[in-house]
Amino acid sequence: MSCFTGAAYRVFALVYDGRRVGRLIIGPFLPATVVEAPATLLNVDPGIERERAQSLLLKMPRAKLETVTRIAAHLKASLDLILFSGHKAFVTSQMHLLSVRESYRQLEDKTARLQEAFDKLKELDRLKSNFLATVSHELRTPLTSIIGYSEMLTEGLAGELTSEQLEFVKTIHAKGGHLLSLIMSLLDMSKLESGTMRMREERAIGIDSGDHCFPFPRFSISPGPVRPLRWPLPPGRPLALAYRA
């Protein structure tokens, strides 16, 4: 492409991946064949001085068309490399972004499944607590009657009992009390799990605390005769703060 000043330009299309993405313009430069200011430059304005225009025109860079073509080829190769590197980085970043989005989606799915499992477990825990409370209450009601009637029989309110019958009734009373304590423990456990357990502070004597902790005899397992275990407490029966449900 020529200019009225006598200078020249070379325009090259930039094509990447079969698509035109821009153009490369090299110039202005003065061809080797131009040695003086052309008439087209002088005719633009009659006030232009030929000598000054000639001196300024000759200061313009001068190059052959073959040299400009080689420069353009090198520039196009450099731009192709830059475009390829940029496109590669863009594709890599897009792939990384898609991978992060997919990982986030999988994490959301796992979180939703975990939340669903947690809700189910929470509901099962609530049903278990309600079941324990209901069953414990239904067992405690008739068991209280059994303990009460066994006490009445032990005291002879229904008539005198033989020694063997009295021993049987005492065993029923003791085992009923033990079973009642287990049921009360189940109720306390359900209250603890449901967060409805209330504690109150009391003053207790040391020996009484031991009695509350061990309400039933404990026995050692050994090849010899069975003997009860004892827990000696220091004398003085010190006071202690205890929490009762």
C-alpha positions, 0 to 999 in steps of 0.5 A: 500500500502506497501513500501520497507522501511516497512512503509505503505500508505492508498489511498482513492478515493475522489468521489463527485456527482458520479465523481472521483475528486481526491485521499487522501493519508495517510502515511507514517506510520509504522504498528504495526506489524513492529518491525525492519527494513525489509530486503528490506530496507537493501538490497537497499544499502549495506552501510546502517547500520542496527542499525541506520536504525532500530533507524530511522525507529522506529521514524516513526509514528506508527498506526493501519490500523483501526485507519488510516481507521477512520482518512481517513473517517473523512478526507473524510467527511471533504473534502466532506463538503468543496467540497459541500460548495465550489460547493454551493458558485460556483453555487450561484455565477453563478446564481448571474452572470446569473441574473446580465447578464439578468438584463443587457440584459433587461436594454439594451432592455429598453434603446433601446426602450427608444432611439427608442421612443426618436428618434420618438419624436424628429422626431415628434417635428421636423415635428411639428416645420416645420408644424408651420413654414410652416402654420404660413408663409402661414397664414402671407402672406394673412394676411399682404395683409388684413392688408394693404388693410384695412389700404388703406380703412381706409385712404380713398384711395378707396373712402370715407367710412361711419362711420359704414364702417370705424368702421368695417374696423378699427376692421378688421385692429385691429383683423388682427394685433392681429392675425398677432402677434399670428402668429409671436409668433408661428414663434418665438416659432418654432425658439426657439424650433429649436434653430434658434432664434437670439436676439439683444440688444437694449436700450429702455425707460421704458414706451416703454417697457411697450407698447411692453409687453402689445400691446393690452388692458387688461380688468378685469373680474368682475361683475361691468362694464368692465374697462381697467387695467393700469400699472403705471410706475415711472416718469423719464422713465428710460432706460433699456436694452431689447432683441428683437427677 
